[in-house]
Amino acid sequence: MISNLASVSTKATIGENVHIDPFSIIHDNVIIGSNCRIHSNVSIYPGTIIGENCEIFPGAVIGVIPQDLKFDGEETSVTIGNNTIIRECVTIHRGTKDKWKTSVGDNCLLMTYVHVAHDCQIGNHVILASYTGLSGHVTIDDYAILEGKVAAQQFAHIGAHTFIGGASLIRKDVPPFIKAAREPLTFAGVNSVGLRRRGYSDETVREIEDIYRILYVQNSNITKAIEQVKQTIPASETRELILSFIETSDKGVIRGMI
């Protein structure tokens, strides 16, 4: 049901069984998938594509042009996956020439006052708690959880299954499977509870713990630590994922415990 008090462009594409409450504005060139709920006072700007079964709460602004002074009016977009919940006053900006789109995956939860800047790439099953702010070009892999008031610097990469403590400042990349906290942001252990909840075996969790014990506890030199991991931990998909993340990091990864 679309309220008579909502403003929905005739050039927007609206799926089946979509509810749009009063005083929301849906601009031209917007696509909204079936079974979505758009609450009151939501603004969805041109170039936004929203999947199915999403719910967007009052005050959210999605698809507005980026706050990047290099933006020159190029045709860019925002894409939101299926089953994603966007709470009150979340802002998500369009991409720029860098990636041409800002994307949020399936089954994500963006809590109140989250900001997702231009060209951010957010995976599936990601949770961003209230007041989290992502600068431009941030990448967050699947199942990452950022607690409230986390701030991520431009081009930061946050690995899969990570857990970032509240009010943290992310200036360097965060490798997968770990917890991180403190100032400056440092390794705070393996996210073993989260991994087991998501079906990782005890054997795999122990392997991850062994790898990070070498990387972050037994060594202060990351290059030497990587070589030790290669020499002492049998090759596996998990080992290669961790090492590849660290070795290809442009910003460098967070430090170990001090």
RODO-2510 file (C-alpha; in nm, 4 decimals, decimal comma):
residues 258
     n   res          X          Y          Z
     1     m     0,0000     0,0000     0,0000
     2     i     0,1317     0,3421    -0,0970
     3     s    -0,0057     0,6324     0,1058
     4     n    -0,1685     0,9187    -0,0818
     5     l     0,0515     1,1456     0,1304
     6     a     0,3723     0,9910    -0,0043
     7     s     0,5454     1,1372    -0,3091
     8     v     0,6365     0,8539    -0,5446
     9     s     0,7723     0,9340    -0,8898
    10     t     0,5998     0,7728    -1,1863
    11     k     0,9537     0,6960    -1,3079
    12     a     1,0267     0,4805    -1,0034
    13     t     0,9838     0,1017    -1,0179
    14     i     0,7962    -0,0381    -0,7191
    15     g     0,7641    -0,4128    -0,6586
    16     e     0,4654    -0,6050    -0,5275
    17     n     0,3290    -0,5643    -0,1747
    18     v     0,5416    -0,2570    -0,0970
    19     h     0,4211    -0,0301     0,1845
    20     i     0,5185     0,3371     0,1643
    21     d     0,3986     0,5520     0,4543
    22     p     0,3018     0,9213     0,4494
    23     f     0,5554     1,1945     0,3755
    24     s     0,8181     0,9691     0,2223
    25     i     0,9713     1,0772    -0,1104
    26     i     1,0705     0,8278    -0,3802
    27     h     1,2512     1,0053    -0,6663
    28     d     1,2952     0,9152    -1,0353
    29     n     1,5079     0,6143    -1,1287
    30     v     1,4560     0,4318    -0,7992
    31     i     1,3883     0,0574    -0,7852
    32     i     1,2267    -0,0949    -0,4752
    33     g     1,1864    -0,4728    -0,4574
    34     s     0,8794    -0,6610    -0,3426
    35     n     0,7612    -0,6821     0,0186
    36     c     0,9527    -0,3755     0,1379
    37     r     0,8295    -0,1397     0,4084
    38     i     0,9204     0,2290     0,3778
    39     h     0,8234     0,4212     0,6905
    40     s     0,7330     0,7910     0,7044
    41     n     0,9765     1,0703     0,6171
    42     v     1,2190     0,8548     0,4190
    43     s     1,3962     1,0119     0,1186
    44     i     1,5207     0,7806    -0,1574
    45     y     1,7097     0,9576    -0,4356
    46     p     1,7738     0,8685    -0,8031
    47     g     2,0040     0,5768    -0,8733
    48     t     1,8985     0,3735    -0,5696
    49     i     1,8185     0,0035    -0,6050
    50     i     1,6656    -0,1719    -0,3031
    51     g     1,6190    -0,5490    -0,2881
    52     e     1,3250    -0,7455    -0,1525
    53     n     1,1972    -0,7718     0,2060
    54     c     1,3790    -0,4594     0,3281
    55     e     1,2533    -0,2213     0,5952
    56     i     1,3581     0,1429     0,6084
    57     f     1,2693     0,3533     0,9118
    58     p     1,1841     0,7255     0,9454
    59     g     1,4432     0,9875     0,8602
    60     a     1,6655     0,7655     0,6436
    61     v     1,8201     0,9328     0,3381
    62     i     1,9453     0,6991     0,0678
    63     g     2,1133     0,7742    -0,2653
    64     v     2,1861     1,1430    -0,2169
    65     i     2,4949     1,2758    -0,3976
    66     p     2,8270     1,2219    -0,2169
    67     q     3,0142     1,4725    -0,0028
    68     d     3,3221     1,4301    -0,2218
    69     l     3,4491     1,7515    -0,3785
    70     k     3,5763     1,5488    -0,6752
    71     f     3,2225     1,4357    -0,7596
    72     d     3,1249     1,5830    -1,0946
    73     g     2,7684     1,4703    -1,1393
    74     e     2,8530     1,1278    -1,2801
    75     e     2,5745     0,8685    -1,2970
    76     t     2,6389     0,6518    -0,9935
    77     s     2,4205     0,4431    -0,7649
    78     v     2,3398     0,2885    -0,4286
    79     t     2,2411    -0,0767    -0,4093
    80     i     2,0820    -0,2400    -0,1056
    81     g     2,0489    -0,6186    -0,0877
    82     n     1,7570    -0,8332     0,0269
    83     n     1,6290    -0,8580     0,3859
    84     t     1,8258    -0,5557     0,5039
    85     i     1,7002    -0,3277     0,7810
    86     i     1,7884     0,0422     0,7810
    87     r     1,6926     0,2199     1,1014
    88     e     1,6132     0,5820     1,1806
    89     c     1,8186     0,8636     1,0260
    90     v     2,0687     0,6432     0,8425
    91     t     2,2402     0,8167     0,5493
    92     i     2,3842     0,6311     0,2490
    93     h     2,5513     0,8288    -0,0312
    94     r     2,5930     0,7444    -0,3985
    95     g     2,9266     0,6340    -0,5397
    96     t     3,1796     0,8291    -0,7439
    97     k     3,4055     0,7422    -1,0367
    98     d     3,6106     0,5228    -0,8045
    99     k     3,3644     0,2309    -0,7829
   100     w     3,0544     0,3905    -0,9394
   101     k     2,8329     0,2616    -0,6617
   102     t     2,7906     0,2308    -0,2880
   103     s     2,6612    -0,1115    -0,1899
   104     v     2,5101    -0,2780     0,1160
   105     g     2,4579    -0,6556     0,1001
   106     d     2,1861    -0,8965     0,2073
   107     n     2,0631    -0,9459     0,5652
   108     c     2,2388    -0,6398     0,7050
   109     l     2,1327    -0,4222     0,9973
   110     l     2,2232    -0,0536     0,9982
   111     m     2,1159     0,0971     1,3296
   112     t     2,0214     0,4566     1,4041
   113     y     2,2329     0,7446     1,2689
   114     v     2,4766     0,5242     1,0781
   115     h     2,6516     0,7040     0,7900
   116     v     2,7768     0,5153     0,4841
   117     a     2,9767     0,7425     0,2561
   118     h     3,0427     0,7161    -0,1169
   119     d     3,1909     0,3993    -0,2679
   120     c     3,1670     0,1933     0,0498
   121     q     3,1248    -0,1783    -0,0167
   122     i     2,9463    -0,3633     0,2635
   123     g     2,9050    -0,7413     0,2482
   124     n     2,6258    -0,9683     0,3713
   125     h     2,5106    -1,0159     0,7309
   126     v     2,6952    -0,7039     0,8490
   127     i     2,5807    -0,5132     1,1587
   128     l     2,6662    -0,1453     1,2018
   129     a     2,5522    -0,0219     1,5425
   130     s     2,4257     0,3288     1,6177
   131     y     2,6350     0,6340     1,5253
   132     t     2,8899     0,4331     1,3292
   133     g     3,0451     0,6405     1,0501
   134     l     3,2172     0,5064     0,7400
   135     s     3,4259     0,7471     0,5347
   136     g     3,4465     0,6990     0,1587
   137     h     3,5752     0,3799    -0,0041
   138     v     3,5535     0,1608     0,3084
   139     t     3,5145    -0,2150     0,2476
   140     i     3,3487    -0,4390     0,5070
   141     d     3,3382    -0,8133     0,4462
   142     d     3,0613    -1,0578     0,5433
   143     y     2,9466    -1,1035     0,9036
   144     a     3,1482    -0,8157     1,0455
   145     i     3,0008    -0,6386     1,3491
   146     l     3,0901    -0,2792     1,4381
   147     e     2,9657    -0,1616     1,7764
   148     g     2,8322     0,1883     1,8370
   149     k     3,0235     0,5070     1,7514
   150     v     3,2915     0,3313     1,5465
   151     a     3,4579     0,5565     1,2879
   152     a     3,6414     0,4163     0,9866
   153     q     3,8932     0,6149     0,7845
   154     q     3,8879     0,6289     0,4035
   155     f     3,9855     0,3090     0,2189
   156     a     3,9900     0,0960     0,5350
   157     h     3,9227    -0,2752     0,4836
   158     i     3,7486    -0,4670     0,7611
   159     g     3,7682    -0,8438     0,7250
   160     a     3,4972    -1,1065     0,7518
   161     h     3,3690    -1,2183     1,0941
   162     t     3,5418    -0,9339     1,2758
   163     f     3,4081    -0,7687     1,5898
   164     i     3,5054    -0,4047     1,6482
   165     g     3,4588    -0,2634     1,9978
   166     g     3,2465     0,0470     2,0529
   167     a     3,3896     0,3965     1,9939
   168     s     3,6896     0,2542     1,8078
   169     l     3,8789     0,4511     1,5436
   170     i     3,9732     0,2389     1,2420
   171     r     4,2798     0,3844     1,0701
   172     k     4,4299     0,0579     0,9408
   173     d     4,2896    -0,2627     0,7958
   174     v     4,1413    -0,5234     1,0306
   175     p     4,2170    -0,8859     0,9305
   176     p     3,9366    -1,1451     0,9296
   177     f     3,8100    -1,3494     1,2249
   178     i     3,9380    -1,1235     1,5032
   179     k     3,8167    -0,8879     1,7730
   180     a     3,9684    -0,5398     1,7862
   181     a     3,9445    -0,2618     2,0433
   182     r     4,1441     0,0006     2,2387
   183     e     4,3109     0,3202     2,1135
   184     p     4,4976     0,2883     1,8906
   185     l     4,2973    -0,0032     1,7574
   186     t     4,4710    -0,3324     1,8337
   187     f     4,4156    -0,7051     1,8133
   188     a     4,2048    -0,8257     2,1075
   189     g     4,1744    -1,1954     2,0335
   190     v     3,9997    -1,4243     1,7869
   191     n     3,6226    -1,3879     1,7509
   192     s     3,5809    -1,7525     1,8503
   193     v     3,2289    -1,7146     1,9919
   194     g     3,1006    -1,5544     1,6733
   195     l     3,2729    -1,8119     1,4548
   196     r     3,1227    -2,1080     1,6432
   197     r     2,7783    -1,9470     1,6267
   198     r     2,8158    -1,9371     1,2490
   199     g     2,9087    -2,3024     1,2196
   200     y     3,2874    -2,2988     1,2215
   201     s     3,4264    -2,6218     1,3633
   202     d     3,6424    -2,6320     1,6754
   203     e     3,9300    -2,7491     1,4563
   204     t     3,9044    -2,4455     1,2288
   205     v     3,8722    -2,2071     1,5227
   206     r     4,1867    -2,3574     1,6787
   207     e     4,3688    -2,3164     1,3476
   208     i     4,2702    -1,9487     1,3361
   209     e     4,3806    -1,9037     1,6976
   210     d     4,7175    -2,0679     1,6207
   211     i     4,7722    -1,8389     1,3216
   212     y     4,6949    -1,5220     1,5129
   213     r     4,8998    -1,6346     1,8123
   214     i     5,2017    -1,6333     1,5811
   215     l     5,1035    -1,3105     1,4057
   216     y     5,0066    -1,1020     1,7043
   217     v     5,1275    -1,2587     2,0285
   218     q     5,4609    -1,4262     1,9605
   219     n     5,5957    -1,1724     1,7096
   220     s     5,6284    -0,7968     1,6790
   221     n     5,7486    -0,8056     1,3177
   222     i     5,4629    -0,8916     1,0824
   223     t     5,6896    -0,9976     0,7941
   224     k     5,8721    -1,2523     1,0097
   225     a     5,5424    -1,3657     1,1595
   226     i     5,3971    -1,4367     0,8141
   227     e     5,6978    -1,6491     0,7263
   228     q     5,6643    -1,8413     1,0521
   229     v     5,2961    -1,9082     0,9802
   230     k     5,3846    -2,0424     0,6356
   231     q     5,6484    -2,2693     0,7863
   232     t     5,4514    -2,4026     1,0833
   233     i     5,0805    -2,3962     0,9903
   234     p     4,9699    -2,6401     0,7168
   235     a     4,8292    -2,4765     0,4047
   236     s     4,4510    -2,4366     0,4062
   237     e     4,1842    -2,2075     0,2685
   238     t     4,1595    -2,0322     0,6046
   239     r     4,5356    -1,9784     0,6332
   240     e     4,5568    -1,8399     0,2801
   241     l     4,2615    -1,6064     0,3369
   242     i     4,4273    -1,4526     0,6438
   243     l     4,7724    -1,4223     0,4894
   244     s     4,6405    -1,2859     0,1605
   245     f     4,4431    -1,0191     0,3459
   246     i     4,7529    -0,9042     0,5337
   247     e     4,9951    -0,9253     0,2427
   248     t     4,7697    -0,7284     0,0057
   249     s     4,6728    -0,4579     0,2555
   250     d     4,7410    -0,1088     0,1204
   251     k     4,6997     0,0701     0,4542
   252     g     4,8727    -0,1944     0,6653
   253     v     4,6949    -0,3911     0,9355
   254     i     4,6287    -0,3068     1,2983
   255     r     4,8961    -0,3875     1,5552
   256     g     4,9039    -0,6611     1,8138
   257     m     4,8673    -0,6224     2,1867
   258     i     5,1106    -0,3745     2,3400
***
